[in-house]
Amino acid sequence: MSVRVRRVYEPPESGDGVRVLVDRLWPRGLAKDAARVDEWPKAMTPSTELRRWYHAGEGSYEEFAGRYEAELAEPEAAGLLDHVRDLAREGTVTLLTASKDPESSHAAVLARLLRD
């Protein structure tokens, strides 16, 4: 199973496989055709409330990750997570995020859950 995390602003690569945007909002200044996004499962992204809470600096990354995992346990998000996991079993999946630090973002949480 191959799951990658990349910034959506980086040019697509041939080894990206299925490109999945994991942000709730479309990245600023990026044309949809340039992003080459294959899937955009918005219900699998952090809720607006959780995203705002984390970006306000009110909690640690570990607390954010725990809250996000709880959101991913909800039926709709869990179903989408299973779908992306199935895609990863078939080939490479690249999780795309606009986050400046993808390794400390929700994309890293998703990648870990998909790999486990």
C-alpha positions, 0 to 999 in steps of 0.5 A, spaced: 500 500 500 503 506 497 500 513 500 503 519 499 502 526 502 504 532 497 502 539 497 497 541 492 501 546 489 507 542 487 506 540 480 503 533 479 508 527 478 507 521 474 508 516 480 502 520 484 497 515 482 490 517 484 490 524 487 485 526 492 484 533 495 483 532 503 482 539 504 475 542 505 476 548 501 479 549 494 486 551 494 487 559 493 489 561 486 489 554 483 486 552 477 482 546 477 485 543 471 492 545 473 491 541 480 489 534 476 485 532 482 481 525 481 477 525 488 475 530 493 471 527 499 469 533 503 466 529 508 473 526 510 476 532 511 476 536 518 470 539 520 470 547 519 470 547 527 475 543 528 480 546 523 478 553 526 480 551 533 487 548 531 489 554 526 487 558 532 492 555 536 488 552 542 490 545 542 496 541 540 497 537 534 496 530 538 489 533 541 487 535 534 489 528 531 485 525 536 479 529 535 480 528 527 480 521 528 473 521 532 470 525 526 473 520 521 469 514 525 462 518 523 459 513 518 460 518 512 467 519 513 469 512 515 465 510 508 470 515 504 476 513 508 475 505 507 474 507 499 480 511 499 484 505 503 481 500 497 484 505 492 491 505 496 490 497 496 490 497 488 495 502 487 499 509 489 494 514 492 497 521 493 493 525 499 493 533 497 493 539 501 494 546 501 497 546 508 504 549 508 507 543 513 503 537 511 507 533 516 503 536 521 496 537 518 490 532 517 493 529 511 499 526 515 493 523 520 489 520 514 496 517 511 497 514 518 490 511 518 490 509 511 497 505 512 495 502 518 
